[in-house]
Amino acid sequence: MGVDQFMPSDAVVTTIRQDLDTYNRLRATTAKGVRLRLWLFHGLFTLIAAFVVLLVFGATGAGLFSNATWFVLLFILLGYMCAHWLALWPAKKLQQSFRDRAMPRIFSFLDQIDYRQGAKPKSLEYLPKQALGTYNRQAFDDCIYGRHEDLAFEAFEATFSYKAGKGSARLVFRGVVLAFQLAKPFPARLIARIRTPPAGGVTRFMQQLFGSSDLDEVAIGDPKVDGSYEFRSDNAVRARHLVTPDFTYALDQLGRAWPEAPGRVAIAGESGFVLLPTTRNFFELPHIDEVCDYERHIEPMVRDLAKLLDIARLVRGAAD
């Protein structure tokens, strides 16, 4: 199916534009209020922080390198973060209310849709950890559960990282995951991706997002296929049966749709996954100071999700 077949009808687009007009009117008023709140909240907390500094170092006589210094620094850091969050709250509330109302219209091509924000995706428990790498911290943003014809899916934005001891957390994966139900269970785990040259910069960074895998690399036996794609599985025989021209075509489509980010496909049991590492927020609205435009901000959401669903159908068909 072409991406254009997923786009909203003219009547739906007209309704979305009306919603955008309403949102933009409220956005302009809210943006002015937020700027005032930022000055007010930051200013008030600066006075509070100054009072705390005088109290701790003046009244108690604590030294500059005492434990009290760390307490004051932590208090100031957390206090400014809290003040900033409270100042931005009206903008976040307005944008979230618009998403809650507009998402069903934006993705009107879906037969069923449920939008959640910040919730743990249900499909995560079925995602093979080898598709991501080792992580012990996770955070989720927008999540869309839906159905298009006979394809049930869950698309979510997520960040996975690993933190050991007191060091800083290492990013393992940040991007979008599309989970979908296979037509027929696959009795093994398979991770597949297009091979990319070991170059530096963004390419190497994206390759390392997935970490190392404890699954064995599987050779298909065709030099052209083995040279172009990487397959890892815990069942080489099953993996070789699954890797057909239709399956590699799905990987090619994933590479063409997002050439800057080497995506990955994972299959395990009754579930399939398309993983796309990216720092871009797929379902995010522009900053509260910026006018939200249908062509620049809304239409790309539909096209991105449509491309992911198209690839999921290719993978699902190859695994059938």
N, C-alpha and C positions, 0 to 999 in steps of 0.2 A: 504494500500500500504506500502511496506517495504521502509525503508530509502534508501537502495541501488538503488532502481529504480529511485531516483532523482539525482543520481550522474552523472557528465558529462561523455560523451563518451571518449574513448581513444584518438580520434582525437582532441576533444576539450581540454582535459587535456594536450596534447602535445603543443597546441597553448598557453595555460595558462602558461605552464612552459617556453616557449619562451619569453612571456611577463615578467615573473619573472626574467629571466636572464637579460633582458634589464633593468628592474627596479633595480636589485641588482647592476649592473654596475654603474648606475647613483646614486644609493643610497650611494655607497662607496665614490664617489667623493663629493656628497652633504654633507655627514657626516663630512668629513674633513673640508669643507667650513663652516659648522655650528659651529664646535668647535672653529674655528678661529674667527668667528663672535661673539660668546659668549664672548670670551676674549676681543675682540675689543669693542663691544657695552657696556659690563659691565664696562670695564676700562674707556671708554669715559664718561659714565654717572657718575662714581665715581668722576671724576675730576669736572664735572658740579655740582654734589651734594656738593662737598667740597667748591666750589666757592659760591654756594647759602648759605651754612651755614656761611661762613665768611662774606658774604654780610649782611645777616639778623642779626647775633649776633655781628659782629664786627663793621660794619658801622652804624647800627641803635642803638646798645647798648641794644637790647632786652634781657630780663632776661630769664633764663632757663625754668621757669614755666609760661612764658607768652603765649599769643595766637599764637605768631609767632612760638613757638615750634611745635604746632599741624600742622601749615601750612607746616613747613619744613618736619616733619615726613610723612605727607600725600604726599607731593611732592616726597620724596625719594621712598616711597612705590609704588606709581603709576608709577614713572619714571623707577624703576627697572623692574616692570611688563611689561611695554611697551618695554623696551630695550630687555628683554628676549624674548618677543613675536616676535619682529622684527628679532632677531637673528635666531629664529627657523623657520621663514617664508619659506625659500627655502625648508626645509624638509616637512613642511605641504603641500606646493604647489605640491611637487613631489608625495607625497603619495596620495593626493586627485586626481591628474591627473591619477595615476595608477588605483585608484578605479573607476573613471568615465569610463575609457577605458575597464577595466577587468570585472566589475560587470556583464554586459550582458553575458559574456562568462562563468563566474563562476556559474551563475544561468541559464545556458542554457536550463535547463529542463522546464523553464517557457515559456509560449506562448507569454507573454508580460511582459516587465519590464521597470520601470522608476526609476532611482536612484536619490535621492536628499540628500543634507547634510545641517542640521541646519534649515530646513523649518518646519513650523507647519503642522502636519498631517491633512489631510482633515477629517479623520474619528474621530478626537478627539471630535467634537461637538456632536457625537452620543454616546460616551462612558458615561455610568452612573457615576456620580461623587461618588456614594456610593461604586463603585469598587475600588476607590483610597483613599478616605477620603478628609478632608478639606485641600485645598491648595490655595495659591494666587501667587505662583511663579512657572514657568515652563521653562524648557530648553530641546531642542531636538538635537539629533546628527544625525546618519544615518537613512534614511527612504527609504524603498523599496516599490514601488507600483507595483503590478504584477497580472497576471492571470495564473492559471494552470487549463487547461481544462475549466470547468464551474465555477471554484472558483475564484472570484475576491477578492483580499486582499491588505492590507497595513500593513507592519511590520515596526515599528519604535522604536528607543531607546529614552527614555525620563527620565527626573528627575523632580519630583514634590515636592515642599516644602512649608512650611507655616512660614511666618514671621510676628510677631506682635510687634509693637513698635520698640524700639531700640535693642531688644534682637537678638540673633543669630537665623538663620532660622532652623526650625526643618524638617528633611527629612521625607517626607510622602511616596514617592515611587521612586525607581530607578530601571530601568530594561527595559525589552522588552515587547512591546504590539503588538499582531497580531490581526488586525481587519479584518473581513470578512463578506460577505453578506449572509444572510440566504436565503434558498430556499423559505421559507414561513414566513411572518411577525409573530412576537410573541407579542400579545397586552398587554404586561406588562414588568416589569423589574425583572430580576432574577440574583442573585450573588451566585456562588457556589464554594466550595473548600473542600478539604479533611481536616478533623479535625486533628490537631496536638496537642500533649501533651503540657501543659503549662510549658515547660522547659525553662531554662535560656539560655544565650548566643545567638548564631546566630538564633536559632529557634524562640525565643521570639522576637528578633529584627525584623525578617522577618514578623512575625504575626502583629506587630504593624505598619508596613509600610502602611497598608491599612486604619488605623485609625478606628474610629467607624462608624457604618452604621445606618441610620435612617429607613432602611427597616426592616420589621418584620421577625423574624426567623420563618421558615416554617417547621413543623413536617410532614414527609411523612406518618408516621403511621407504618413503619417497623422498629422495634428496631435496627436491624443490620444496616440499611441504615442511620437512624437518629444518631446512635452512631459513624458512620464512616465519615459522611459528614455534612457540614453546608450549609444550603440554606436560603437565605434572599430574600424576594420579596414583592412587593406591591399588589400582587394578588395571594393569597395562593392557590386558586382553580386551576388557570392556571399553577402555579408552580408544583403542584402535578401531573398534567397530563404530564408535560414535563419531570419530573424526572423518567426516565425509566432505565432498566439495561444498555441500550446502552449509556445513558448519564453518569451514574456513571462509566461505563467502560472508557469513555473519561477522566474523572477525575483521574482514576487510572493510565492511561497511562501518564498523565501529571506528576503525582507524581513519577512514575518510571523513566521517562526521566530526571527529575531534582529533585532528592530526597532531595537535600540540600536547595531547595527554594520552600516553599509551594505556588504553583501557584494558580491562580483563573480564573474562567470562568464567563463572564458576557454576558447576552442576553437582548436586548432591541429593540423593533420594528423590523426593517429589518436587524439589525446588531448583530453580535456576536463578542466576544473578548476573547482572551487568554492572561492573564497577568502573566508575569514571573519576579518576583523581583530578581535582581542579580546585583552585582557590576562589573561583567565582561562585557567588550565591545564585543558584538557579531560580529561586522563587522570591528573591528579595526585591522590595520596592526601593526607588532611589531615596537619597537623603531627604529629610523633611523640608529642606530649603529648595529642593529641585522639583519642578513641575513634572508630574507623572504623565507620560505620553503613551498612547496605545501602541504605536508602531515601534517605539524605542524600548519600552519596558514590559509591555504585556504580551505582545505577539511573540517575542523570543521565548517566553516561558512555554507557550503552547508548542512551538517548533521543537524546542529541546526535549520536552516530554514525548512528543510524537516520534522523534527520531529514536529515543530509547525504547519505546514500545515497538517500533518497527524492527529494531534489532532483536528484541526479546522474542518476537514472533518468528524471526528467522532461526534463532537458536532452538526455540521450542519445536519448530517443524523439523529441524535436523535431528533432534533427540527423539522424535516420535518413532 
